[in-house]
Amino acid sequence: MHKHALKIIFCFLSIIPFMAVAQSNIVDSIIKQTKEQYAPDSRTAIFTISGELLNDSICVLKGSCDSKQVVEALLQSLDNAQVTYINGIKMLPDKQLGNQTRAIVTVCCAHLRGTPGHPSEMVSQAILGTPLRLLEKQGNWYRVQTPDNYISWIIANSITVQDGQEWNDWKNSTRYIYTGHQGYVYQTAERDAEIVSDIVAGSILQADGKAKKGFVPVSFPDGRKGFLRSDECQELSEWASQPLNMDIIIDTAKKMMGSTYLWGGTSVKSADCSGFVKTAYFCSGIILTRDASQQAFTGEIIPTERWKECQTGDLLFFGNANGKVDHVALYLNNGQYIHSSGQVKVNSLDPEADDYLPNIFLSISRIKNKIGTPGITPVKDHPWYFNQK
């Protein structure tokens, strides 16, 4: 009897490691499925959750996530699988930020980086007046999300942090958007006045009084004041209410001719390929997704063999033999397109044309027919710019 009991105990103990492995596999599978379903793109969602077994039976959930709904879905799946767990997930925005989870870019072109530090890769930019969602802080760096949902890091001295009330006050205020190409904010209402800051197309500043002498008094998020030329700006709500204007998009693109390609750039000063088309569309009030590989999934997708049916403003996508998108261009007309590759230039889709480039042509997206669909958001409908009714 004694030997029989020992045999049972021995068998049970030998099974425990296998049970632990099975439990761990279940947890890993649920986490993987949740990520694939709710947060597949790390550029626009934070999901770094992992599970670690404690005493071979209890799972400790670690990592961070920026969506309460995603975490709730994960926990529900674990409950359904009868997994015992301790929820150690860090929710973002970080509680240490308190109610200061919003910010406005206060410099002309702020650099957004992959990790918190100047040596890190610049993955994007945010121009003056861009509203941001703050997620967490490390030293002098904030992890932020831009209106196109792109997640990155920004140095603190490029933004002004706001609480909920300040954020709403900004959205309800009279603001002006810079509709020139590149220019300046002046200290006084005179064209030869000293300069407060440079400014680029699409930048937004608050009104600070009534226009006079051909200038509009404005204020920066950090409290600086200055004057914009009246003929180079427009009241933001009036600008945003206008329909998509392809002439503005193409004019913006052509004014960038010859400008230098800049990896991560998203302004008329310098831009990468996706930042180039994104900037052109923003100047007509449309927010596109950040990267070419994201943009390729938006709009009305048209096969490349129908390229002769392209319309002005269509997006053209190029890539490698495996079908991976790595470049985007803006269609003009007669087979020609404009894009940022080394510099902003014009080439052709026509193999018989002198300016044809033998790139692997993957797809076409028509944006103008799909305004308001995922990845194609009018500024007027974005809750970070205006309080929605």
BAVEXVEX-178620 format. One record per residue (C-alpha): residue in three letters; x, y, z. Coordinates in steps of 0.2 Angstrom, whole numbers, padded with zeros to 4 digits, always signed. Layout:
! residues N
ALAXYZ;...
! end
This chain:
! residues 389
MET+0000+0000+0000;HIS+0014+0012+0004;LYS+0023+0008-0012;HIS+0007+0010-0022;ALA+0004+0028-0014;LEU+0022+0033-0018;LYS+0020+0027-0036;ILE+0004+0038-0038;ILE+0013+0053-0030;PHE+0028+0050-0042;CYS+0016+0049-0057;PHE+0007+0065-0052;LEU+0023+0075-0049;SER+0030+0069-0066;ILE+0014+0076-0074;ILE+0015+0093-0067;PRO+0029+0100-0078;PHE+0018+0094-0093;MET+0003+0103-0086;ALA+0013+0118-0084;VAL+0019+0118-0102;ALA+0001+0115-0108;GLN-0005+0130-0097;SER+0009+0141-0104;ASN+0005+0137-0122;ILE-0013+0141-0119;VAL-0009+0158-0112;ASP+0004+0162-0126;SER-0009+0157-0139;ILE-0022+0168-0131;ILE-0010+0183-0130;LYS-0005+0180-0148;GLN-0023+0179-0155;THR-0028+0194-0145;LYS-0013+0204-0152;GLU-0017+0198-0170;GLN-0035+0203-0169;TYR-0035+0219-0159;ALA-0017+0226-0160;PRO-0008+0219-0176;ASP+0002+0235-0180;SER+0014+0241-0167;ARG+0015+0257-0176;THR-0002+0262-0171;ALA-0005+0251-0155;ILE+0005+0246-0140;PHE+0003+0228-0135;THR+0019+0221-0126;ILE+0009+0209-0115;SER+0017+0192-0110;GLY+0013+0179-0097;GLU+0024+0170-0085;LEU+0019+0155-0074;LEU+0020+0157-0056;ASN+0021+0140-0046;ASP+0017+0131-0062;SER-0002+0136-0060;ILE-0004+0155-0059;CYS+0000+0166-0074;VAL+0007+0183-0071;LEU+0003+0195-0085;LYS+0016+0208-0089;GLY+0019+0222-0101;SER+0009+0237-0107;CYS-0006+0241-0118;ASP-0014+0258-0123;SER-0032+0251-0125;LYS-0043+0246-0111;GLN-0055+0237-0123;VAL-0040+0226-0129;VAL-0035+0221-0111;GLU-0053+0217-0107;ALA-0054+0206-0122;LEU-0038+0197-0117;LEU-0044+0194-0099;GLN-0061+0188-0105;SER-0052+0175-0116;LEU-0041+0169-0102;ASP-0057+0168-0091;ASN-0066+0157-0104;ALA-0050+0146-0105;GLN-0051+0145-0085;VAL-0034+0152-0083;THR-0029+0158-0066;TYR-0020+0175-0068;ILE-0013+0190-0059;ASN-0016+0206-0070;GLY+0001+0215-0069;ILE-0002+0224-0086;LYS+0003+0243-0086;MET-0011+0253-0094;LEU-0007+0268-0105;PRO-0008+0283-0103;ASP+0003+0280-0088;LYS-0006+0285-0072;GLN+0009+0296-0067;LEU+0004+0308-0081;GLY-0011+0312-0071;ASN-0024+0322-0081;GLN-0010+0329-0092;THR-0012+0317-0106;ARG-0013+0329-0121;ALA+0000+0341-0129;ILE+0002+0353-0144;VAL+0017+0354-0155;THR+0025+0371-0152;VAL+0040+0370-0165;CYS+0039+0371-0184;CYS+0044+0353-0187;ALA+0046+0342-0172;HIS+0056+0325-0174;LEU+0047+0309-0168;ARG+0059+0295-0164;GLY+0058+0276-0162;THR+0065+0276-0144;PRO+0067+0290-0131;GLY+0084+0298-0136;HIS+0091+0309-0150;PRO+0102+0295-0157;SER+0087+0285-0161;GLU+0080+0284-0178;MET+0068+0298-0184;VAL+0052+0289-0189;SER+0041+0303-0192;GLN+0038+0322-0189;ALA+0024+0333-0182;ILE+0022+0351-0187;LEU+0018+0366-0177;GLY+0000+0365-0169;THR-0002+0346-0171;PRO-0012+0339-0156;LEU-0005+0324-0148;ARG-0010+0310-0135;LEU+0003+0307-0122;LEU+0005+0289-0116;GLU+0020+0289-0104;LYS+0036+0299-0100;GLN+0054+0294-0098;GLY+0066+0308-0093;ASN+0064+0322-0105;TRP+0054+0311-0118;TYR+0036+0308-0120;ARG+0029+0293-0129;VAL+0015+0301-0140;GLN+0002+0296-0153;THR-0002+0308-0167;PRO-0019+0311-0175;ASP-0015+0297-0188;ASN-0013+0285-0173;TYR+0006+0284-0176;ILE+0016+0280-0160;SER+0033+0287-0156;TRP+0044+0297-0144;ILE+0046+0316-0144;ILE+0057+0327-0134;ALA+0048+0338-0120;ASN+0054+0355-0126;SER+0045+0352-0143;ILE+0028+0352-0135;THR+0016+0360-0123;VAL+0008+0348-0111;GLN-0011+0351-0108;ASP-0024+0344-0096;GLY-0042+0340-0102;GLN-0048+0358-0099;GLU-0034+0366-0108;TRP-0036+0353-0122;ASN-0055+0357-0124;ASP-0051+0376-0123;TRP-0039+0374-0138;LYS-0052+0364-0148;ASN-0065+0377-0145;SER-0054+0392-0148;THR-0052+0402-0164;ARG-0037+0396-0174;TYR-0028+0399-0190;ILE-0020+0387-0201;TYR-0005+0392-0212;THR-0009+0390-0230;GLY+0007+0397-0238;HIS+0021+0385-0242;GLN+0035+0390-0230;GLY+0036+0407-0221;TYR+0038+0415-0204;VAL+0028+0421-0189;TYR+0034+0440-0186;GLN+0036+0449-0170;THR+0026+0464-0176;ALA+0013+0467-0190;GLU+0027+0472-0203;ARG+0035+0462-0216;ASP+0053+0467-0211;ALA+0050+0463-0193;GLU+0060+0451-0183;ILE+0055+0433-0183;VAL+0047+0423-0169;SER+0048+0406-0179;ASP+0048+0398-0196;ILE+0032+0390-0201;VAL+0026+0377-0214;ALA+0010+0373-0223;GLY-0003+0365-0212;SER+0004+0373-0196;ILE-0010+0379-0183;LEU-0009+0393-0171;GLN-0022+0401-0160;ALA-0029+0418-0164;ASP-0024+0432-0152;GLY-0035+0446-0158;LYS-0042+0454-0174;ALA-0032+0455-0190;LYS-0024+0472-0194;LYS-0012+0479-0207;GLY-0013+0463-0217;PHE-0008+0452-0202;VAL-0016+0441-0190;PRO-0010+0441-0172;VAL-0007+0423-0166;SER-0001+0414-0150;PHE+0009+0398-0149;PRO+0005+0384-0137;ASP+0020+0389-0126;GLY+0014+0407-0124;ARG+0024+0416-0138;LYS+0015+0428-0148;GLY+0017+0434-0166;PHE+0009+0439-0182;LEU+0005+0429-0198;ARG+0002+0437-0215;SER-0017+0437-0218;ASP-0015+0431-0236;GLU-0005+0416-0230;CYS-0018+0409-0217;GLN-0036+0405-0215;GLU-0047+0402-0200;LEU-0046+0384-0196;SER-0064+0379-0195;GLU-0068+0388-0212;TRP-0053+0379-0220;ALA-0058+0362-0213;SER-0076+0364-0219;GLN-0070+0365-0238;PRO-0072+0350-0249;LEU-0057+0340-0255;ASN-0048+0351-0267;MET-0036+0341-0279;ASP-0029+0357-0286;ILE-0022+0361-0268;ILE-0015+0344-0266;ILE-0006+0344-0283;ASP+0000+0362-0280;THR+0007+0357-0264;ALA+0016+0343-0271;LYS+0023+0353-0286;LYS+0030+0366-0274;MET+0040+0353-0266;MET+0049+0349-0283;GLY+0068+0346-0280;SER+0066+0346-0261;THR+0077+0333-0252;TYR+0071+0316-0247;LEU+0071+0314-0228;TRP+0068+0298-0219;GLY+0054+0301-0207;GLY+0050+0319-0214;THR+0032+0324-0216;SER+0033+0343-0220;VAL+0035+0353-0236;LYS+0053+0356-0231;SER+0058+0338-0233;ALA+0049+0322-0233;ASP+0050+0303-0236;CYS+0039+0295-0249;SER+0023+0293-0238;GLY+0026+0309-0229;PHE+0026+0318-0245;VAL+0009+0312-0251;LYS+0003+0313-0233;THR+0008+0332-0233;ALA+0000+0335-0249;TYR-0017+0328-0244;PHE-0016+0337-0227;CYS-0015+0353-0235;SER-0033+0350-0242;GLY-0039+0344-0225;ILE-0037+0325-0226;ILE-0027+0315-0214;LEU-0019+0299-0222;THR-0010+0285-0212;ARG+0008+0287-0210;ASP+0018+0274-0219;ALA+0016+0268-0237;SER+0013+0250-0232;GLN-0002+0257-0222;GLN-0008+0269-0235;ALA-0009+0254-0248;PHE-0023+0246-0238;THR-0034+0262-0239;GLY-0045+0270-0252;GLU-0052+0261-0267;ILE-0039+0248-0272;ILE-0037+0247-0291;PRO-0026+0234-0300;THR-0010+0240-0309;GLU-0015+0233-0326;ARG-0028+0247-0326;TRP-0015+0261-0323;LYS-0021+0270-0339;GLU-0038+0273-0329;CYS-0028+0282-0315;GLN-0035+0299-0310;THR-0026+0314-0303;GLY-0022+0311-0284;ASP-0022+0293-0285;LEU-0009+0284-0274;LEU+0003+0272-0283;PHE+0012+0259-0273;PHE+0029+0251-0277;GLY+0039+0237-0269;ASN+0048+0221-0270;ALA+0045+0204-0279;ASN+0037+0197-0263;GLY+0023+0210-0264;LYS+0030+0221-0249;VAL+0026+0239-0252;ASP+0040+0251-0249;HIS+0036+0266-0259;VAL+0022+0277-0264;ALA+0019+0291-0277;LEU+0005+0303-0281;TYR-0002+0302-0299;LEU-0003+0318-0309;ASN-0010+0314-0327;ASN-0005+0306-0344;GLY+0005+0292-0335;GLN+0016+0304-0324;TYR+0017+0304-0306;ILE+0027+0314-0293;HIS+0036+0306-0278;SER+0050+0309-0266;SER+0064+0297-0270;GLY+0081+0306-0267;GLN+0072+0322-0271;VAL+0054+0326-0276;LYS+0053+0323-0294;VAL+0042+0317-0308;ASN+0042+0300-0317;SER+0031+0290-0328;LEU+0021+0273-0327;ASP+0023+0272-0346;PRO+0037+0260-0351;GLU+0039+0269-0367;ALA+0042+0286-0359;ASP+0059+0293-0356;ASP+0056+0296-0338;TYR+0050+0278-0334;LEU+0057+0270-0319;PRO+0057+0250-0319;ASN+0051+0249-0301;ILE+0039+0234-0296;PHE+0022+0242-0297;LEU+0010+0234-0285;SER-0006+0243-0283;ILE-0016+0259-0285;SER-0027+0267-0271;ARG-0040+0280-0276;ILE-0043+0292-0261;LYS-0056+0304-0266;ASN-0070+0292-0267;LYS-0067+0285-0249;ILE-0066+0301-0238;GLY-0071+0296-0220;THR-0066+0278-0222;PRO-0052+0270-0211;GLY-0035+0279-0214;ILE-0043+0293-0224;THR-0050+0306-0210;PRO-0055+0324-0214;VAL-0048+0336-0201;LYS-0065+0343-0198;ASP-0071+0326-0192;HIS-0056+0322-0181;PRO-0060+0324-0162;TRP-0043+0330-0158;TYR-0045+0345-0169;PHE-0063+0349-0165;ASN-0076+0344-0152;GLN-0088+0333-0162;LYS-0107+0336-0160;
! end
